[in-house]
Amino acid sequence: MSKIDLEHLINEELISDEKIGKVVSSINPNYYTQYDEFYIRIHNNSKTNLQVGELIGIPDINRQAVIYSIIDQLYSYERVSSIDHKYDEEKISNILQAKNIIDNPIIVLAKVRFIRRFSYDILFNDSLLDITPNLPVYRVKSKGILNAYKIKGNIPIGLFAISLNNYLENSVIKLDEYYLLGKEAAHFNVSGMSGFGKTSLALFVLKSILTHSERKDNIRIVMFNVKEDDLLWVDKPNQELDDEDLKIYQSLEIPPEPFENVVYYTTNKGANTSELASLRTEDMNCFNWEWEDVKSYIKYAIGPLEKWDDKMDLCLSRIFDYQYEHPSRDGYYSFNDVIRYIDQRLTSNNQFSGIRKATWGKFKRIISGIYEKNGGLLRRGRHPIPYEEVFKENEILIIDINETYFRDYTQKLIFTKIITDLQQLIEENALNISNLIILTDELSKYGPTQISSDKGNLIQVRNKIIDISERGRSIGVTLFGLEQFMSKVSPDIIGNISTYFFNKTRSKELTNSLYTHYPNYVNYRMPNLPKGYSFVDNTLLSQILMIRYPRPPCSQKRLSLENKSKKSKKKVSSLNISPINNKQQILDDLINDDNENG
């Protein structure tokens, strides 16, 4: 093709027509404009202030390319004389007077981080070449944003945000579903402080997937409601959506409507009551298990005062052997059957099956305790969740194991058994679906980085999540985890995730090595993100970026079903210019700059 020029780049909206500065270099041999990090000087007559995190485009006509970079830090000076001690006041005054420059001009430099070199010449496209000094710098338009971040996909996740309260309605950020749900890459994660929209973002992304995915008719979702009633009203409309939310939904072509075809399950509150252990009672289904259902997971239900050791494993294996050799006439063994079997042996011999009575006594105490403490879940008469039937008629299954009614160890038992059952059904193709998304809050509780000795049974729970993270993309199981601190989730899980969302995050968390490779502006902004803003990093993106997303299309709390008064929004300042430090090699040349825009 014929050589491109500046006019072509502007017409194609790869850059805007607003020139804002130029690349600066130095005669100092210790400094050069390397590709990954360099500096630009901002013209004093720029129409609007640049902001940390803003994308810029640098046309390199000789290489038929646009170099996309992002402003990482801004520096300013009020007096030229203060930036270089080598020049005396008289010399500086003469320079300024000769060049007709006003007294005490403000000089603004920006340190920028390289994102991508987009070139029409295949030899230079995505190449890592040093940046030519004195190249002009322009703002970037919507098409340039897509090129810069390599945004190609079909699942919209938000609008590109230049800064807080400054986002582009025509710059839709989309992800490739094959790098979100598999087969190429899979799993996504949302981390951030409580109360700053992790669940809201998750629900919005799920709505987008069910709207835009090529396989949406064959996707099913299971959600674990572990806190209060966050996920118990997803089939109800969100009365808090405002005009701004609706405009974003329109831009993303997502209907702002609640989820359809949702089914809810929980257990009873206790063994002798029909009351449900849920903050929602309407349209709520009940399930319960017996020994036969949970015998392989029983150690997960042990309370903090009990200890499961190798001797307990040996007792359990003896029970399994007996059941195999003596099948139950009812088709399954109950907890009462197991306890009765142990009692009969304890009264007849000093030991049986090679295990001392004292050990069997401890085993019985643990099993009986689990049965009594979980009377709503473990009770006579099995009513397991009929997964095949549920997913034939519904898209979303919500398991309510809220912390109000469920102990921590009971939550782990239910969570582990259900995801294991579902994974097995997926691998057997028993559900006739292409993808199953598993959404769970508090991922760091089920798959933590470290496990104390008194919580050894948690290792098996974590191993199950690791297995899903490693094999999920190939078998059609996608993990969608939420937690406050990503650093507290096992690296074996985090390392297999393709998409990360970061909401407002504490500064201390950002000191972890997981975040050190991100630009400075990300670590500066992340602790200050309001609701509705998130940073996203995906396998295919050339760099982490900030998005604006709407409130979820469904209600999250019982109270939000009513018309609540909307809270006033706080305006957040997004311009941050800090004093420069140790940049003398660049500033040496600024004294001799003619202050022209070229």
Steps between C-alpha positions, in 0.01 A plus 500: 500500500604861457671673788275646764527856623379698799171590331423132443555416869269782605230408248512136612454622862819327609597834653319829548595825330606655832877518531599525864878471515805311384739227604801642684851363523830612640857555389592318818632158386353336810147564379327393180142450388464128555179340377343396831527828689580852384402865543296756313473874543149646512441822306386793710221575255336155518123548512444282804720352766627151451423253775691214650380183328407674173586331173715682244601426141838576344500479119827363358449559129841361399407164649134525392391466861323651797665448837234475768604583854338599825586783735642352817613812687489878453761749618490881501731799566410856582845648443738402223789609721411240759536207267869531420765632735754517213351821364513828689203735525642751252560237233150358545350850485681572173379172349141572597515857371657398170230240443221736614391255773298629794656510844486184708339276239348171613669201342316170510662165430329164489659162553316256275480122479510327164192293412523405136650592164228467238649505151379451145843353429508140621869537584425765761159391630523419873877541481700614802705783353635803683296816457633766264552835681292807407209301356170688545247381756121496445191406692329175401147436373276197543643285219849573626401371844390169348825471306716597795362237735439234231132494586328233294211299631127463538435533876468868604621563855478880520602831347857623481567744784764767450472602862246506779175657376646514149413208275426463129149387407613381156802302623359161595749260656435142392668171585530188289277235656747227407752671728239558766305173512743266319614308300804723449506652850246525778393619843453853630548659837388820676693631798454812709372644825160407638219731395659613174312301241667160460168314489344777288777466242472122501125507436541758224768290325282190524211692344729604216612141444142372488416778253796492262668159521488283189417205728257682730227238449732232639646691794384432854597682819515388862542768767580448868339763719732507803419846640159615614275536192733644233400241239145419605316754284664470158160432342370836627556836320749749637301807606821700550605521135533865402522674162879461489473125557238468228717691251789264569276197450385650171858558385588140586181364340402312816137505619482644856268222607527244782608142439240252384465127559650507849453228762594528869600224743583491870452265798272499802603687813508181705406134522158559654378800305379571150625860514756583235849623585470798267417869506277430201201270540304549176579258217769334711568128465642274768768231476655269755748213500565175679816307583515351152519847345770651719710207621787597268489861622425444866835629624419847360216533750718458809471781751801697630519298825537162329806354331490260208810284472621183326317282751173668405576433133555135587164480679332661201657252259376211715147640478535522121617139484205380706251692285650350186479147637153547652283720274205665672153373422385865480759574233707726723639524851383772736688667784290298744602179323868586535471601866300184576765287329777655712299458823448129435873441458597715796293289740631163380877517459806683632583584141371416158637545148840541669403833660481559874171581670622842610564596139155382395354695791665819376381429145144452623515826698612694193241346267219544754603861558495578128156342467353687798650840416379486140148376556356720226741364240557142617169335581305182442366478148713622211399797287808587293497773236384350167765674286394355165142609552598838644726596210260368240242758606719778644812698418606590854516293817556691825607312813428701814757418770492843662716563806191584708390136517801297385821438689827541316571126485147423377548750218821322399327161499215620278729697269745213447237233441298707255792613284635143499163359394460761228851454367438126471170554320667741256777253423241227444302740276195425713378862504515553121652847534817658363600707803433515871598818686554466875472829688615512860578781739785478752719290271788560740308299762472191279834527320734690734871552456581356841317240708565466871554158655161507674325539162669215316171382350491825301784370285260269314258787439780711358625210287155467344502869400855467366388204291216705351734792431744268321259286298188716489568667168524166321198333663268803497504611864577867569584631845381851589654591835457805722712600797637804682868419459627311198832445677322268745387263223726208412742588217411168337148637454591859412760385248235321294258794479481686168307811607545713810276782616631732770256722687599737779799336670691584816847650452659232717366228271660675201848450648469129426708368210179422306462871425858623457505454122212743452568868418525754781171667411314171556635463852419867562141480378396160626464609866275787388261327259133575567221257428450445130870510409739210471835412349498196274789284384446224247731257324446670163519863615829675438472683835270532798226761448223671693131452423171655603222250561134544607315369801377143451170450318356316799437572865763402756324564828150461632491873576595594145175347381341811643558845357792626705616859481803531280817614665671806359817428311831641613715665239855374496794703377708310249787739423816424693830671422791427731842668532767344283799323649836405346418583137794738444610323181172594330480849644845600374353523152184686600693823558593499133154406383345771282159435663343438160247229436702323236 
